Amino acid sequence: MSGKLIVRNCQQQDTVDADAYERLKDGVVFEHLLTKPGYRVDQNLFFAESDGEVAGYINVLPELGINRTVLDYAVSPSQNLPAVLPALIRPALKRSKQMGASLTHMGIPVLETEPMAVLENLDFKPVRRFCDMQLNLADINLDNADRMEWQHRYFEDGDEALLSDIQNRCFAGAWGYNPNSVEDTAWQLKVRSNFPEDVILALDKGEVIGYCWTELESGRASSKGLPKGRVYMLGVDSRYRDRGLGRHLLQMGLLHLKKQGRELIEITVDTGNVAAVTLYQSLGFHLFSETVWYEKIMS
């Protein structure tokens, strides 16, 4: 990086910004940001430029239901991260404060020491650790996965309120969980290109009591050459925990992914959620990466 570094707001109508964002954050669609509920791309997305080239971006994602923002960033491999990242974080923190957030969080893969050092120099503190786990479906027997004690069905158009409600009931009070609105849930379903059968709902006397939300990750092959799928979310109403429902829902989700040709399945879990980690390990999931979440208290 030889030229002066300039940080600016995203220019919503500029295809250069759209292309840069999609290039730096592989697998996303810039247009999806424009429809995100409660989000302003021209105020929350910042780009750093050097010699007329985009050096990186930072995205301020509001989660004001829990008084925080989440910072998502990428810096071009050709750029000097210790110089670019702090320049991006400063306006992002200013924007977070403008929105009234009392906390800002940022997740960093555990092996990426350079961004960790940047955050620590800016008075961010490590507060949580999440792990990514993988399962090769060839290693699990799913013959009886579709036999559940509880009634179940797939998501249907119009179920957005039901899905939003069960998510909020399952994860109320969990670290980092921002309560979803119906609009949030509808947006997530759209941007993830979910089919109705990707979401399995468990019911008791007509009430939704748990769910397993999967995604196919089409076109994303693992380093092992296996087509990937993901268990995006798994939740059980607190009244029905410790009765095997979570295990059944997870197995049904895995069977669905297997039927769709997926072989390597990933899931992300808070290491503090011992019950969830134990469940995944019991089915053969193993750790393959970790993310450290950093926190800055807004002053």
C-alpha positions as CSV (number, residue, x, y, z in Angstrom):
1,M,0.0,0.0,0.0
2,S,1.8,3.0,-1.3
3,G,-0.9,5.7,-1.7
4,K,-2.9,7.6,0.9
5,L,-5.7,5.5,2.5
6,I,-9.1,7.0,2.2
7,V,-12.2,5.7,4.0
8,R,-15.6,6.6,2.7
9,N,-19.3,5.6,2.8
10,C,-20.6,3.1,0.3
11,Q,-22.0,4.7,-2.8
12,Q,-25.2,2.7,-3.2
13,Q,-25.6,3.1,-7.0
14,D,-21.9,2.6,-7.8
15,T,-21.3,-0.8,-9.4
16,V,-17.6,-0.5,-8.4
17,D,-18.7,-0.7,-4.7
18,A,-21.1,-3.5,-5.3
19,D,-18.5,-5.5,-7.2
20,A,-15.8,-4.8,-4.5
21,Y,-18.1,-6.0,-1.7
22,E,-19.0,-9.2,-3.5
23,R,-15.4,-9.9,-4.3
24,L,-14.1,-9.3,-0.8
25,K,-17.0,-11.2,0.8
26,D,-17.2,-14.3,-1.4
27,G,-20.6,-15.8,-1.8
28,V,-22.8,-12.8,-1.0
29,V,-25.0,-10.6,-3.1
30,F,-24.7,-6.8,-2.6
31,E,-28.4,-6.3,-3.6
32,H,-29.5,-8.3,-0.5
33,L,-28.0,-5.6,1.8
34,L,-30.4,-3.0,0.2
35,T,-33.4,-4.9,1.5
36,K,-32.1,-5.8,5.0
37,P,-34.6,-4.6,7.6
38,G,-33.4,-1.6,9.7
39,Y,-30.2,-1.2,7.6
40,R,-28.8,1.7,5.6
41,V,-26.1,0.6,3.1
42,D,-25.1,4.2,2.5
43,Q,-24.5,4.8,6.2
44,N,-23.4,1.4,7.6
45,L,-21.0,0.2,4.9
46,F,-17.6,1.8,4.6
47,F,-14.8,1.2,2.0
48,A,-11.1,2.0,2.3
49,E,-9.3,3.0,-0.9
50,S,-5.6,3.2,-1.8
51,D,-4.5,4.5,-5.2
52,G,-8.0,4.3,-6.5
53,E,-8.3,0.6,-5.5
54,V,-10.7,-0.8,-2.9
55,A,-8.5,-2.0,0.0
56,G,-11.2,-3.4,2.2
57,Y,-14.6,-2.8,3.7
58,I,-16.4,-2.8,7.1
59,N,-20.1,-3.3,7.6
60,V,-21.9,-2.1,10.7
61,L,-24.8,-4.5,11.4
62,P,-27.3,-3.1,13.9
63,E,-28.7,-5.5,16.6
64,L,-30.2,-2.9,18.7
65,G,-32.6,-5.3,20.4
66,I,-29.6,-6.3,22.5
67,N,-28.0,-2.8,22.3
68,R,-25.1,-3.9,20.1
69,T,-23.7,-3.6,16.6
70,V,-21.6,-6.4,14.9
71,L,-18.7,-5.4,12.7
72,D,-18.1,-7.5,9.6
73,Y,-15.0,-6.8,7.5
74,A,-12.6,-7.9,4.9
75,V,-9.2,-6.5,3.7
76,S,-7.7,-7.4,0.4
77,P,-4.8,-9.8,0.6
78,S,-2.7,-7.4,-1.3
79,Q,-3.1,-4.7,1.3
80,N,-1.5,-4.1,4.7
81,L,-4.1,-5.3,7.2
82,P,-2.6,-3.6,10.3
83,A,-2.9,-0.2,8.5
84,V,-6.3,-0.7,6.7
85,L,-8.3,-2.4,9.5
86,P,-7.9,0.3,12.2
87,A,-8.8,3.0,9.6
88,L,-12.0,1.1,8.9
89,I,-12.9,0.4,12.5
90,R,-12.8,4.0,13.6
91,P,-15.7,5.3,11.5
92,A,-17.6,2.0,12.2
93,L,-17.4,2.7,15.9
94,K,-18.6,6.3,15.4
95,R,-21.6,5.0,13.4
96,S,-22.3,2.4,16.2
97,K,-22.4,5.2,18.7
98,Q,-24.7,7.3,16.5
99,M,-27.2,4.4,16.4
100,G,-27.2,4.2,20.2
101,A,-25.4,0.8,20.6
102,S,-23.7,0.3,24.0
103,L,-21.5,-2.6,22.7
104,T,-19.7,-3.5,19.5
105,H,-18.7,-7.1,18.7
106,M,-16.4,-8.5,16.1
107,G,-15.6,-12.2,15.5
108,I,-12.1,-13.2,14.4
109,P,-10.9,-16.7,13.5
110,V,-8.6,-18.0,16.2
111,L,-5.6,-18.4,13.9
112,E,-5.8,-14.8,12.5
113,T,-3.4,-13.0,14.9
114,E,-3.0,-9.8,13.0
115,P,-6.7,-8.6,13.3
116,M,-6.7,-9.8,16.9
117,A,-3.7,-7.5,17.6
118,V,-5.5,-4.6,15.9
119,L,-8.6,-5.0,18.0
120,E,-6.7,-5.3,21.3
121,N,-4.8,-2.1,20.4
122,L,-8.3,-0.4,20.1
123,D,-9.3,-1.7,23.5
124,F,-11.5,-4.6,22.3
125,K,-11.6,-7.5,24.8
126,P,-12.1,-11.2,24.0
127,V,-15.4,-12.3,25.6
128,R,-16.7,-15.4,23.8
129,R,-15.6,-18.3,21.7
130,F,-17.6,-20.1,19.0
131,C,-16.6,-23.3,17.3
132,D,-17.3,-24.6,13.8
133,M,-17.9,-28.3,13.7
134,Q,-18.1,-30.7,10.7
135,L,-19.7,-34.1,10.0
136,N,-19.1,-36.4,7.1
137,L,-22.6,-38.0,6.4
138,A,-20.9,-41.2,5.4
139,D,-20.0,-41.6,9.1
140,I,-23.6,-41.6,10.4
141,N,-26.5,-43.9,10.2
142,L,-29.7,-42.0,9.4
143,D,-32.0,-44.9,8.6
144,N,-34.5,-44.0,11.3
145,A,-34.1,-40.2,11.2
146,D,-37.6,-39.5,9.9
147,R,-39.3,-41.3,12.8
148,M,-40.1,-38.7,15.4
149,E,-42.3,-39.0,18.4
150,W,-43.7,-35.5,17.8
151,Q,-45.7,-34.3,14.9
152,H,-43.6,-32.4,12.3
153,R,-43.9,-30.7,9.0
154,Y,-41.9,-28.5,6.7
155,F,-42.0,-24.7,6.6
156,E,-44.8,-23.2,4.4
157,D,-45.3,-19.8,2.9
158,G,-47.0,-17.7,5.7
159,D,-45.0,-19.4,8.5
160,E,-42.6,-16.5,8.9
161,A,-44.3,-15.4,12.1
162,L,-44.3,-19.0,13.5
163,L,-40.6,-19.4,12.7
164,S,-39.7,-16.0,14.1
165,D,-41.6,-16.8,17.3
166,I,-40.0,-20.2,17.9
167,Q,-36.5,-18.7,17.3
168,N,-37.1,-16.0,19.9
169,R,-38.5,-18.5,22.4
170,C,-35.6,-20.9,21.9
171,F,-32.8,-18.4,22.1
172,A,-34.1,-15.7,24.5
173,G,-31.2,-14.6,26.6
174,A,-28.6,-16.5,24.7
175,W,-25.3,-14.6,24.2
176,G,-25.4,-12.6,21.0
177,Y,-28.9,-13.4,20.0
178,N,-30.9,-10.4,18.8
179,P,-34.7,-11.1,18.8
180,N,-36.0,-11.5,15.2
181,S,-38.9,-9.7,13.7
182,V,-41.1,-11.4,11.1
183,E,-39.4,-9.1,8.5
184,D,-36.0,-10.3,9.7
185,T,-37.0,-13.9,9.3
186,A,-38.5,-13.4,5.8
187,W,-35.3,-11.6,4.7
188,Q,-33.1,-14.4,6.0
189,L,-35.2,-17.0,4.1
190,K,-34.9,-14.9,1.0
191,V,-31.2,-14.2,1.0
192,R,-30.4,-17.8,1.9
193,S,-32.5,-19.0,-1.1
194,N,-34.2,-21.5,1.2
195,F,-36.7,-24.1,-0.1
196,P,-39.6,-24.8,2.3
197,E,-38.3,-28.3,3.1
198,D,-35.0,-26.7,4.4
199,V,-36.8,-25.8,7.6
200,I,-38.4,-28.6,9.7
201,L,-40.9,-27.6,12.4
202,A,-41.8,-29.9,15.3
203,L,-45.2,-29.5,16.9
204,D,-47.2,-30.6,19.9
205,K,-51.0,-30.2,19.7
206,G,-50.5,-27.7,16.9
207,E,-47.9,-25.5,18.7
208,V,-44.4,-25.2,17.2
209,I,-42.0,-26.4,19.8
210,G,-38.7,-26.7,17.9
211,Y,-37.1,-26.4,14.5
212,C,-34.1,-27.3,12.4
213,W,-33.1,-24.8,9.7
214,T,-30.7,-26.1,7.1
215,E,-29.1,-24.7,3.9
216,L,-27.5,-26.4,1.0
217,E,-24.7,-24.0,0.3
218,S,-25.0,-24.8,-3.4
219,G,-21.8,-24.6,-5.3
220,R,-19.6,-24.5,-2.2
221,A,-17.3,-27.5,-2.1
222,S,-15.1,-28.2,0.8
223,S,-11.3,-28.5,0.6
224,K,-11.9,-32.3,0.6
225,G,-14.0,-31.9,-2.6
226,L,-17.2,-32.9,-0.9
227,P,-20.4,-30.8,-1.5
228,K,-21.3,-28.9,1.7
229,G,-24.5,-28.3,3.6
230,R,-25.1,-26.4,6.9
231,V,-27.3,-26.7,9.9
232,Y,-27.9,-22.9,10.2
233,M,-30.1,-23.1,13.3
234,L,-31.4,-25.7,15.7
235,G,-33.7,-24.8,18.5
236,V,-36.0,-26.5,21.0
237,D,-38.5,-24.7,23.3
238,S,-37.2,-24.8,26.9
239,R,-40.3,-26.8,28.0
240,Y,-39.3,-29.7,25.8
241,R,-35.6,-29.9,26.3
242,D,-33.9,-33.1,27.6
243,R,-36.5,-35.2,25.9
244,G,-34.6,-36.1,22.7
245,L,-36.4,-33.6,20.5
246,G,-33.2,-31.7,19.5
247,R,-31.5,-34.9,18.5
248,H,-34.4,-36.0,16.4
249,L,-34.7,-32.6,14.6
250,L,-31.0,-32.6,13.9
251,Q,-31.1,-36.1,12.4
252,M,-34.0,-35.1,10.2
253,G,-32.1,-32.1,9.1
254,L,-29.1,-34.2,8.3
255,L,-31.2,-36.7,6.3
256,H,-32.7,-33.8,4.3
257,L,-29.2,-32.5,3.5
258,K,-28.1,-36.0,2.5
259,K,-31.1,-36.4,0.2
260,Q,-30.1,-33.2,-1.5
261,G,-26.6,-34.6,-2.3
262,R,-24.7,-32.9,0.5
263,E,-21.9,-34.9,2.2
264,L,-20.0,-32.6,4.5
265,I,-22.1,-30.8,7.0
266,E,-21.1,-27.8,9.1
267,I,-22.6,-26.2,12.2
268,T,-21.5,-23.3,14.4
269,V,-22.0,-23.4,18.2
270,D,-21.2,-21.3,21.2
271,T,-18.6,-23.2,23.2
272,G,-20.5,-22.1,26.4
273,N,-23.5,-24.1,25.2
274,V,-22.3,-27.4,26.6
275,A,-25.5,-29.3,25.9
276,A,-25.4,-28.4,22.2
277,V,-21.7,-29.2,21.9
278,T,-22.3,-32.6,23.6
279,L,-25.2,-33.4,21.2
280,Y,-23.2,-32.6,18.1
281,Q,-20.2,-34.6,19.3
282,S,-22.5,-37.6,20.1
283,L,-23.5,-37.7,16.4
284,G,-20.0,-37.5,15.1
285,F,-19.4,-33.8,14.6
286,H,-15.8,-32.7,15.3
287,L,-14.1,-29.3,15.7
288,F,-12.4,-27.8,12.7
289,S,-12.1,-24.1,13.5
290,E,-12.9,-21.5,16.2
291,T,-13.8,-17.9,16.3
292,V,-13.0,-15.5,19.1
293,W,-15.6,-12.8,19.7
294,Y,-14.2,-9.4,20.8
295,E,-16.2,-6.7,22.6
296,K,-15.8,-3.0,22.9
297,I,-17.9,-1.0,25.3
298,M,-19.0,2.2,23.8
299,S,-18.0,5.2,25.9
